[in-house]
Amino acid sequence: MGVFQQAKDMYKLQKEAKTIKKELANIHIEAEEDGVVITVNAELECINITISDEAMQSKDALQKNILKAFNKGLKKGQQIAAEKMKGVMSMMGMGQGPETEEKAE
């Protein structure tokens, strides 16, 4: 493979990664824990936090519920991001392509 082809492939990968990054920014995930609702995007950025009046009754419970909801949202965001990035990773030879997934079953 020539240098020109490698540069062309790298450009294609960068373009694909930018497209996926835009998609991830537009995917919003809500995670709820006892009156605390955290919204994150699939780029793992916090978009919004909503806390019900009932959740405000206990500071300790509120802190725990914020952590739980935030961690739920981040975990789901990571799963979505990983799924979206599978194609790019396999193009780079860094992930399992469809051929290796079938053999693993």
Summary of the structure (lengths in Angstrom):
residues: 105
radius of gyration: 19.2
end to end distance: 32.4
largest distance: 65.6
contacts: 277
relative contact order: 0.15
helix: 64%
strand: 17%
